[in-house]
């Protein structure tokens, strides 16, 4: 069995009651079967608390005013306090650690829905490195397409290389990634995956970079056209399941700042924001660094999941479009606050991640739109990059 982690993974530490937005509130916490058996067997004071605090039919903790029934006034867990970490359910024990499972491979990550994890990831100045180790365990998955998986791994490695090439601007990097995975998707569709290596070599050629630079100039759009594209994209977010009731209010306020006064005002916002970045080289460097870390995070978490649905291009779109959503909302935060600090950006990413990444319904809605709707076609995305 091979295990992979980002190099920052071992450094994560939960800050418990010091967290500004506890993970024990705002969503249902599901309990695994083993923990349910353990909870049923408890007696005395803890057993009484569990009896009243667990929804035994749904297999989750009850909530009081949106907070887990076991989250006390000090923002600490009564189960942990009374019985120690061994009594926590799997979700509470592992979060924000996340595992993607493939045949003979486990990929571990931290979720940016945790504000402390988001702060750690977005604060990285260096490119992310991925560390692997192996043990002697073996496993097989029925019908697992290991040939496809190996090609996805090869392409993902090249995607990381493209995204972390800081000699290019971040928009060019994202454009080249979309082009690469678009071409990979065609090879999957046509049954020519054996051509993957030559595809990767082609994207390493300097002529490929020049091609995407020319496309960037060709697809340059007016403020009005960009306003219309982004406005249509943001309608998709209104269709998603709401996990925390404050989110639609926040999203609505930020969207209004961006779009309510029309395309000219929207263009002025963008102009002012990029002037704000350009006035300090370090500020612009940090902005590009934040976007790079977001793109790498989304690609690492989701891309190889295409082994199960043969849709790597949709996963690449997910990474780029979600990063674009966050970048647009960050500009609204800048307008609202008269600037954009690291902590404000972290808070925005954390809240976006909570709403998007912890709902299978939302992830499926996004992927379906990215796969089927023309407004999320390659040309449209390149226009706004």
Secondary structure, DSSP 4 states (H G I P E B T S, - for coil): -EEEEETTGGG----GGG-SS-TTBSS--B--HHHHHHHHT--HHHHHHHHHHEETTTTEE-EETTEETTB-TTS-BHHHHHH-GGGS-HHHHHTTEEEEEETTEEEEEE-TTSHHHHHHHHT--SPP-EEEEE-S-----TT--HHHHHHHHHHHHHHHHHHT-TTS-HHHHHHHHHHHHHHHHHHHHHT-GGGHHHHHHHHHSHHHHHHHHHHHHHT---HHHHHHHHHHHHHHHTTSPPSSTHHHHHHHHHHHHHHTT-HHHHHHHHHHHHHHHHT-HHHHHHHHHHHHHHHHHHHHHHGGGGGTTS-HHHHHHHHHHHHHHHHHHHHHHHHHHTS--HHHHHHHHHHHHHHHHT-HHHHHHHHHHHHH-GGGSHHHHHHH-
